[in-house]
Amino acid sequence: MRLTTLFFAFVNYAFNDKGRRAGKATLFHSLRLTEEMALKQKYLTKSQKLMRSKNEIEIEWDSSLSHTNLIDTPDGIVPLDNFSQEQREQMMFEILQPETMKSADARKLGQDKARSKNKLKEWIKAGHFCKKGIELVDEIFSSDSLINVHHAAYRLNLLDMKRKAQRVEQLVNYIKAHNALLDKPNSLNSVNFEELLFKIPINNQIGTDIVSNEEMMHAMKSFLQRYYPDHPIKLMVLHHDERLPGEITGGHVHAFISGKNASTHQYDLRLAHIRNVNAFLFDRKGVDAELLSEKGRLNREQAGDVAKHMQEMFYEFVNEHFFHPKGINADFHPESVRKSEKRMQMRKEAKLAKRDRSFNYHTRLLEDVDSLENKSKSLNDKVSLQKKTVDDLESKVVYLSENCETLIIKGDALEQQCIKQEIAFQQNQRRHSKKIRLEQEVDERLSTKRKEEKKLDASILLKQQKHTELDSAIAEKQSILDRLSVMTTQALYPIHKMLEHMNNRLILKGRAGAMEFMQHIIKAFSADLPAELRKTLIKITNNTGDTELENALTRKDSQINDSLDM
């Protein structure tokens, strides 16, 4: 996730004179009051009224960017410029509320109320009130609304008791003090309203393109409604005019909530802080959490802890509901940054007016002016360098002007030469074009020839392959024929020998040797000879007219056939 830091702080403004002056000053700044009628504020001294000017106030922001400031209204978030200076001043006075009373008067009324209450309790304890009188006094003591003093005095006068006038007088004094202090804070030191500030520091470079100004206002509003539902939001504005033109960072929210609890009508905002912090700590650590006293009496260190834990609550809330869905995680600065000299100086100046701080819109403007001056100086240096270059060029122009006629003559000659060269070039170009066309035609013909040669080569290769195959087939068949010839010769050898013996018998016909050859023929006439071949030999014998041999061969053939049938 992208990491960022936040600035979240809150300031309480009491009912006393100091609280009203400071509260008026911050509302004056938050509502961007600049009219002359609003400048004459009561909290300024005479010298301040004389020295303070409209420009001195406007130096805290850029008036040309006022249209970017926003305010939350019942109808939604709208530009602050929608409201006139008079309407804004009326808002300021509604938040401040009319001055209740002087501290001395409030203290005296409180003392009178306590004194009368104690006196009445003493009389009840001593038995100086009847039963109905005690019930009436208890009813008045338990009331937290306006009491009709005349009706209460009348009811007490109807009862029978000693020193009735004295008792009625003390009850009337109590009721008058009660009514005067009704709906007033217990002390002028009680919180009238509280300001909360939420800002994403500029150095985090998270602008309105990532978190819009409206989203920042929704985040603050949701946080307050979640943790302080009984303390109404009196005013919420967003300033986006404390920045340099063109920047999209620096937007920050000012929210003002009432110190008065809308449910209990008590000014218990400080107690609400402690209750929220205790609940937060309990959720974190359970029964091991070190909770703060909810009576409201805290030392300096404990008050600092409340502020610290409230910041942690805010960080967790905005991370969960607004930043994490955007891929952003807000975390505190490391210890080294928090204890840096710059941070210590900023905390030291936090209570000063913005115009009196070292880090404010005015100082940023000065830094921007310094930056612009440095850029201007750099540009001036560049201009000086360019001016020197221009001077050099002017000198060269003078020199060139003096030689202008010579250059013109040379130029005319060069122009004629260029014309001739252009004509020659065009001729060469035409010849070159013709040559290219011829080359293209030759290439095309060669390409056709190459294709034909490729086809012939393929055909020759195919025929060669066929010839090779035929040679192989012929060689194979010749081999078979050779084998067959040998086999035939071997197979016909017995017949050849028989025919030879038959021929010799015919030659020796009628002589003694003829019978020997007959025995050789009959012996060769065996079952190894095929039946057809045996028949053929018998026919040959018949053709020779050798009846004796024919009959002998016929008998042996019958014997061979009979033996084969078996």
C-alpha positions in Angstrom: 0.0 0.0 0.0 1.0 3.6 -0.5 2.1 5.1 2.9 1.1 8.5 4.1 1.0 10.6 7.3 -1.9 12.7 8.6 -2.3 15.8 10.7 -5.2 15.4 13.1 -5.6 17.8 16.1 -8.3 19.3 18.2 -8.6 22.5 20.2 -11.2 23.4 22.9 -12.6 26.9 23.2 -14.2 27.7 26.6 -16.9 30.2 27.6 -14.4 32.5 29.3 -13.0 35.6 27.7 -9.8 33.9 26.5 -11.8 31.1 25.0 -14.2 33.4 23.2 -11.3 35.5 21.8 -9.4 32.5 20.5 -12.7 30.9 19.2 -13.7 34.1 17.4 -10.2 34.3 15.8 -10.3 30.8 14.5 -13.8 31.1 13.2 -12.8 34.4 11.5 -10.0 32.5 9.7 -12.1 29.4 8.9 -15.0 31.4 7.4 -12.7 33.6 5.5 -14.1 36.8 6.9 -12.4 39.7 5.1 -14.9 42.6 5.0 -14.0 45.9 6.7 -16.9 45.6 9.1 -15.5 42.2 10.3 -12.0 43.5 10.7 -12.8 45.6 13.8 -13.0 42.7 16.2 -13.2 43.0 19.9 -10.4 40.6 20.6 -7.9 43.0 18.9 -6.0 45.7 20.9 -6.1 49.3 19.8 -2.7 49.0 18.3 -3.6 45.8 16.5 -6.7 47.4 15.1 -4.6 50.3 13.7 -1.9 48.0 12.3 -4.1 45.1 11.0 -5.1 45.5 7.3 -7.1 43.5 4.9 -3.9 42.5 3.0 -2.5 41.2 6.3 -5.4 38.8 6.6 -5.5 37.7 3.0 -1.8 36.8 3.1 -2.9 33.7 5.0 -4.6 32.4 1.8 -4.9 33.1 -1.9 -8.2 34.9 -2.6 -8.1 33.9 -6.3 -8.6 30.3 -5.2 -11.6 31.0 -2.8 -13.9 29.1 -5.2 -12.2 25.9 -4.2 -13.2 26.3 -0.5 -16.2 24.1 0.6 -18.7 24.1 3.4 -21.0 21.3 4.6 -24.7 22.3 4.7 -28.0 20.4 5.3 -28.3 20.4 1.5 -24.9 18.9 1.0 -21.3 20.1 0.4 -21.3 23.5 -1.5 -18.7 26.2 -2.2 -18.1 28.6 0.7 -18.4 31.4 -1.8 -22.1 30.7 -2.0 -22.4 32.5 1.3 -22.0 36.3 1.7 -19.7 37.9 4.3 -22.8 38.8 6.3 -24.1 35.2 6.3 -20.7 33.9 7.4 -20.5 36.5 10.2 -23.9 35.3 11.4 -22.6 31.7 11.4 -19.7 32.8 13.5 -21.9 34.5 16.2 -24.3 31.5 16.2 -21.3 29.2 17.1 -19.9 31.5 19.6 -23.3 32.0 21.3 -24.2 35.1 23.2 -22.0 35.8 26.2 -23.6 34.0 29.1 -22.4 36.1 32.0 -19.3 37.4 33.6 -17.2 34.9 35.5 -17.9 36.8 38.8 -21.6 36.7 38.2 -21.6 33.0 37.4 -19.5 32.3 40.5 -21.9 34.3 42.8 -25.0 32.6 41.4 -23.4 29.2 42.0 -22.5 30.2 45.5 -26.0 31.5 46.2 -27.6 28.3 44.8 -25.3 26.1 46.9 -25.9 28.1 50.1 -29.7 28.1 49.8 -29.7 24.3 49.0 -27.5 23.5 52.1 -29.7 25.7 54.3 -32.9 24.0 53.1 -31.3 20.5 53.7 -30.3 21.5 57.2 -33.9 22.6 58.0 -35.3 19.3 56.6 -32.8 17.3 58.7 -33.7 19.3 61.8 -37.4 18.5 61.3 -38.5 22.1 60.5 -40.4 20.9 57.3 -43.6 19.0 57.2 -43.9 15.9 55.0 -45.5 17.8 52.0 -42.9 20.6 52.4 -40.1 18.0 52.2 -41.7 16.5 49.0 -42.0 20.0 47.4 -38.3 20.8 48.2 -37.1 17.4 46.8 -39.2 17.9 43.7 -37.5 21.3 43.1 -34.0 19.9 43.9 -34.4 17.1 41.3 -35.7 19.4 38.5 -33.3 20.2 35.6 -35.8 22.5 33.8 -37.1 26.0 34.4 -39.1 26.3 37.7 -42.0 28.7 38.2 -40.8 30.6 41.3 -44.1 32.2 42.1 -46.0 28.9 41.9 -43.4 27.2 44.1 -43.6 30.0 46.7 -47.4 29.8 46.7 -47.4 26.0 47.3 -45.0 26.4 50.2 -47.0 29.2 51.7 -50.1 26.9 51.9 -48.3 24.6 54.3 -48.3 24.9 58.1 -44.7 25.3 59.4 -42.7 27.6 61.7 -40.8 30.6 60.2 -42.6 30.1 56.9 -41.4 33.4 55.4 -37.7 32.4 56.1 -38.2 29.0 54.5 -40.0 30.5 51.4 -37.2 33.1 51.0 -34.5 30.5 50.9 -36.5 28.4 48.4 -37.1 31.5 46.2 -33.3 32.3 46.3 -32.5 28.7 45.3 -35.0 28.7 42.4 -33.8 32.1 41.0 -30.1 30.9 41.0 -31.2 27.6 39.5 -33.2 29.4 36.7 -30.3 31.8 36.0 -27.8 29.0 35.6 -30.2 26.7 33.7 -28.7 25.5 30.4 -25.5 27.2 31.3 -22.1 25.5 31.8 -21.1 24.6 35.4 -18.1 26.9 34.8 -17.0 29.4 32.2 -14.0 27.1 31.8 -16.4 24.5 30.3 -16.0 23.8 26.6 -18.2 26.0 24.4 -17.2 24.3 21.2 -14.2 22.3 19.9 -12.3 22.6 16.6 -10.9 19.5 14.9 -8.4 19.7 12.0 -7.7 17.0 9.4 -5.0 17.4 6.8 -2.8 15.3 4.5 0.6 17.0 4.6 1.7 18.4 1.2 5.0 16.4 1.3 3.0 13.2 0.9 2.0 14.2 -2.6 -1.6 12.9 -2.3 -3.8 15.3 -4.2 -7.4 15.6 -5.1 -6.9 13.1 -8.0 -6.4 10.4 -5.3 -8.5 11.7 -2.3 -11.0 14.4 -3.2 -11.8 17.3 -0.9 -15.4 16.0 -0.5 -14.0 12.6 0.6 -11.9 14.3 3.3 -15.0 16.1 4.6 -17.0 12.8 4.5 -14.2 11.1 6.5 -14.2 13.8 9.2 -18.0 13.8 9.4 -18.3 10.0 9.6 -15.7 10.0 12.4 -17.6 12.6 14.4 -21.0 10.9 13.9 -19.5 7.6 15.0 -17.8 8.7 18.2 -19.6 11.9 19.1 -23.2 11.4 18.0 -24.6 13.6 20.9 -22.3 16.6 20.1 -23.7 18.3 17.0 -21.4 19.5 14.2 -21.9 23.3 14.2 -19.7 24.0 11.2 -17.5 22.1 8.8 -15.4 23.8 6.1 -12.6 22.7 3.8 -9.8 25.1 2.7 -8.0 24.6 -0.5 -6.8 28.1 -1.0 -3.6 27.9 1.1 -1.6 26.5 -1.7 0.3 27.6 -4.8 -1.6 27.9 -8.1 -1.5 24.7 -10.0 -1.0 22.5 -6.9 -3.7 19.9 -6.1 -2.5 19.2 -2.5 -3.0 21.1 0.7 -6.7 20.7 1.2 -7.7 20.5 4.9 -10.9 20.2 7.0 -11.9 22.4 9.9 -14.8 20.9 11.9 -16.5 22.6 14.9 -18.6 20.5 17.3 -20.7 21.7 20.3 -19.4 21.2 23.8 -23.0 20.6 24.9 -24.5 17.1 24.9 -27.7 17.2 22.9 -29.2 14.3 25.0 -28.2 15.3 28.6 -27.8 19.1 28.0 -24.6 18.8 29.9 -21.3 20.3 28.7 -19.5 17.0 28.9 -17.3 17.0 25.8 -14.1 16.4 27.8 -15.8 13.4 29.5 -16.9 12.1 26.1 -13.2 12.2 25.0 -12.2 10.1 28.0 -15.1 7.6 27.5 -14.2 7.1 23.8 -10.5 6.7 24.7 -11.3 4.2 27.4 -13.5 2.2 25.0 -10.7 2.3 22.4 -8.1 1.1 25.0 -10.4 -1.7 26.3 -11.0 -3.0 22.7 -7.3 -3.1 22.3 -6.1 -4.7 25.5 -9.2 -5.9 27.3 -9.1 -6.1 31.1 -5.3 -5.3 31.0 -6.0 -1.8 29.6 -5.1 1.2 31.9 -8.2 3.2 31.8 -8.5 6.9 32.6 -10.7 8.4 35.3 -14.0 9.4 33.8 -14.5 12.1 36.5 -12.6 14.5 34.1 -9.8 15.4 36.4 -6.6 14.5 34.5 -3.0 15.6 34.9 -0.9 17.0 32.1 0.5 13.6 31.1 -3.0 12.0 31.0 -4.4 14.8 28.9 -1.6 14.2 26.5 -2.5 10.5 26.4 -6.1 11.5 25.5 -4.9 13.5 22.5 -2.5 10.7 21.5 -5.2 8.0 21.6 -7.7 10.2 19.8 -5.2 10.5 17.0 -4.8 6.7 16.9 -8.6 6.3 16.8 -8.8 8.7 13.8 -5.9 6.9 12.0 -7.6 3.6 12.4 -11.0 4.9 11.4 -9.9 6.6 8.1 -7.7 3.7 7.2 -10.5 1.2 7.5 -13.3 3.3 5.9 -11.5 5.6 3.4 -7.8 4.9 2.8 -7.4 1.1 2.6 -10.0 0.8 -0.2 -7.8 3.2 -2.2 -4.6 1.3 -1.5 -3.4 3.9 1.0 -2.2 3.3 4.6 -1.9 6.2 7.1 0.8 5.8 9.8 2.5 8.0 12.3 5.9 9.6 11.6 8.9 7.7 13.0 10.3 8.8 16.3 13.2 10.5 14.6 10.9 12.8 12.6 8.6 13.5 15.6 11.6 14.7 17.7 13.2 16.7 14.9 13.9 20.4 15.4 11.5 21.3 12.7 8.6 19.3 14.3 9.5 20.8 17.7 9.4 24.3 16.2 6.0 23.6 14.5 4.5 22.3 17.8 5.9 25.4 19.6 4.3 27.7 17.1 1.0 25.8 17.0 -0.8 28.2 19.3 0.3 31.3 17.3 -1.8 32.8 14.5 -0.9 31.4 11.1 0.6 34.7 10.0 3.0 34.5 12.9 4.3 30.9 12.2 7.5 30.0 10.4 5.6 27.4 8.3 2.5 28.9 6.7 1.1 29.9 3.3 3.0 33.2 3.4 6.4 31.5 3.9 5.6 29.0 1.1 4.8 32.0 -1.1 8.2 33.5 -0.2 9.9 30.2 -0.9 8.1 30.1 -4.3 9.2 33.7 -5.0 12.8 32.8 -4.2 12.5 29.8 -6.5 11.1 32.1 -9.2 13.9 34.6 -8.6 16.5 31.9 -9.0 14.8 30.8 -12.2 14.7 34.4 -13.4 18.4 34.8 -12.7 19.1 31.6 -14.6 17.0 33.0 -17.5 18.8 36.3 -17.3 22.2 34.5 -17.6 20.8 32.6 -20.6 19.6 35.8 -22.2 23.0 37.4 -21.7 24.6 34.5 -23.4 22.1 34.6 -26.2 22.7 38.4 -26.5 26.4 37.7 -27.0 25.6 35.1 -29.6 23.3 37.7 -31.4 26.2 40.2 -31.4 28.5 37.7 -32.9 25.9 36.9 -35.5 25.4 40.6 -36.3 29.2 40.9 -36.9 29.0 38.0 -39.2 26.0 39.6 -41.0 28.0 42.8 -41.6 30.9 40.7 -43.0 28.5 38.8 -45.2 26.8 42.0 -46.4 30.2 43.4 -47.6 30.8 40.3 -49.6 27.2 40.0 -50.8 27.9 41.1 -54.5 30.6 38.6 -54.9 28.4 36.0 -53.4 25.6 37.0 -55.8 27.9 36.6 -58.9 29.1 33.3 -57.6 25.6 32.4 -56.9 24.4 33.2 -60.4 27.3 31.1 -61.8 26.5 28.3 -59.5 22.9 28.6 -60.5 23.7 28.2 -64.2 26.0 25.3 -63.3 23.2 23.8 -61.3 20.8 24.1 -64.2 23.3 22.3 -66.5 23.9 19.7 -63.9 20.1 19.4 -63.4 19.7 18.8 -67.2 22.5 16.3 -67.2 21.1 14.6 -64.1 17.6 14.3 -65.7 19.2 12.7 -68.8 21.2 10.3 -66.7 18.0 9.7 -64.7 16.1 8.8 -67.9 19.0 6.5 -69.0 19.1 5.0 -65.6 15.4 4.5 -65.6 15.6 2.8 -69.1 18.5 0.6 -67.8 16.4 -0.3 -64.8 13.5 -1.3 -67.0 15.7 -3.5 -69.1 17.3 -5.0 -66.1 13.8 -5.7 -64.8 12.8 -7.4 -68.1 15.9 -9.5 -68.1 15.3 -10.4 -64.5 11.8 -11.4 -65.4 13.0 -13.6 -68.3 15.7 -15.1 -66.2 13.2 -15.8 -63.5 11.0 -17.6 -66.0 14.0 -19.6 -67.3 15.0 -20.4 -63.8 11.5 -21.7 -63.1 11.6 -23.8 -66.2 15.0 -25.2 -65.4 13.8 -26.0 -61.9 10.9 -28.0 -63.5 13.3 -29.8 -65.9 15.6 -30.6 -63.1 12.7 -32.0 -61.1 11.6 -34.0 -64.1 15.1 -35.4 -64.8 15.5 -36.2 -61.1 12.2 -38.1 -61.2 13.2 -40.0 -64.3 16.6 -40.8 -62.8 14.8 -42.1 -59.8 12.5 -44.3 -62.0 15.6 -45.6 -64.0 17.3 -46.4 -60.8 14.2 -48.3 -59.6 14.0 -50.2 -63.0 17.6 -51.1 -62.9 17.1 -52.4 -59.4 14.0 -54.4 -60.5 15.8 -55.8 -63.6 18.8 -56.8 -61.5 16.4 -58.5 -59.0 14.5 -60.3 -61.8 17.8 -61.4 -63.5 18.9 -62.8 -60.1 15.7 -64.7 -59.9 16.1 -66.0 -63.5 19.7 -67.1 -62.7 18.4 -68.9 -59.6 15.6 -70.4 -61.7 18.0 -71.5 -64.4 20.2 -73.3 -61.8 17.1 -74.8 -60.3 15.7 -75.9 -63.7 19.0 -77.4 -64.6 19.1 -79.3 -61.4 15.4 -80.4 -61.8 15.8 -81.6 -65.4 19.1 -83.4 -64.8 17.4 -86.8 -64.1 15.3 -86.5 -67.2 18.3 -85.5 -69.2 20.1 -88.6 -67.9 17.0 -90.8 -68.7 16.8 -89.4 -72.3 20.5 -90.0 -72.6 20.1 -93.7 -71.5 17.0 -94.0 -73.8 19.1 -92.8 -76.7 22.0 -95.2 -75.8 19.4 -98.1 -75.6 18.1 -97.3 -79.0 21.6 -97.2 -80.4 22.3 -100.7 -78.8 18.8 -102.1 -79.6 19.0 -105.8 -79.9 22.4 -106.0 -78.3 23.5 -107.1 -74.8 24.2 -103.6 -73.4 20.7 -102.3 -74.2 19.2 -104.1 -71.1 21.7 -102.3 -68.8 20.5 -98.9 -70.0 16.9 -100.0 -69.5 17.6 -100.7 -65.9 19.1 -97.2 -65.5 15.9 -95.6 -67.1 13.5 -97.6 -64.9 15.6 -96.7 -61.8 15.4 -93.0 -62.7 11.7 -93.2 -63.4 10.8 -92.6 -59.7 8.1 -90.9 -57.6 10.4 -87.8 -57.5 9.2 -87.0 -61.0 5.9 -85.2 -61.4 3.0 -87.3 -62.8 2.8 -85.2 -66.0 6.4 -85.5 -66.6 6.2 -89.3 -66.1 3.4 -89.5 -68.7 5.5 -87.4 -71.1 8.4 -89.8 -70.8 6.1 -92.8 -71.4 4.8 -91.0 -74.6 8.4 -90.4 -75.7 9.2 -94.1 -75.2 6.1 -95.0 -77.2 7.3 -92.7 -80.1 10.6 -94.5 -80.1 8.8 -97.8 -80.6 10.6 -99.4 -77.6 7.6 -101.5 -76.5 9.5 -103.3 -73.8 10.6 -100.1 -72.1 7.2 -98.5 -72.5 5.5 -101.4 -70.8 8.1 -101.4 -68.0 7.6 -97.7 -67.4 3.8 -98.0 -67.5 3.9 -100.7 -64.8 6.2 -98.7 -62.6 4.0 -95.5 -63.1 0.9 -97.6 -61.9 2.9 -98.8 -58.9 3.9 -95.2 -58.0 0.3 -93.9 -58.4 -1.0 -96.8 -56.2 1.6 -96.1 -53.5 0.7 -92.4 -53.5 -3.0 -93.1 -53.2 -2.3 -95.2 -50.1 
